[in-house]
Structure formats: structure tokens, C-alpha cells
Amino acid sequence: MSKICQITGKKAMIGNNVSHSKKRTKRTFDVNLFNKKFYYVEQDCWISLSLSAAGLRLINKKGLDAALNDAVTKGYCDWKSIKVIG
């Protein structure tokens, strides 16, 4: 599983570590990503999503169904990649 949020589409960025002597080495800035279970009322089932903290705030603001529909239309995830539990 890649480190991409299924709601916002955020993924790891690449940047530089800068030392005191200004020497630059490559590094990755990872997303604050975690797995979360939700009860999806419209389908009457539990689903598991890989979310960033911003994605969780978006679900709290818009609701699960609206956030999932927006993510599917923007291409961040599809209905097959959403894991249904039980």
C-alpha cells in the first residue's frame, strides 16, 4: 500500500535536509497517514480508509458520503480500493 491519502490525495514530498554548513541531502516529507474505520450508513457496512489528518478533518466537515464522492470524482481513490469490513 502506498503512502497516499484516499480522501485528499496527499502523498510524500521530496526535499532537502540542510545542515549547518548548508550541505544538502535528499529526504522525503511523509504524510501524517493512518488507517481508520468508519461506519458507512448509505451502504450499511464498515469501511477502512487510509487517511491523512487533513482527510479526517474533511470527513468531519463534509460528511463521509460527500467526502468519498468527491475523492472518487477527483480520482484520488475508486470504489474498488475502499476496503469493506464485514
Secondary structure as GFF3:
##gff-version 3
##sequence-region A 1 86
A	DSSP	beta_strand	13	18	.	.	.	ID=ss1
A	DSSP	beta_strand	24	29	.	.	.	ID=ss2
A	DSSP	beta_strand	33	40	.	.	.	ID=ss3
A	DSSP	beta_strand	45	52	.	.	.	ID=ss4
A	DSSP	alpha_helix	53	62	.	.	.	ID=ss5
A	DSSP	alpha_helix	64	74	.	.	.	ID=ss6
A	DSSP	beta_strand	83	85	.	.	.	ID=ss7
###
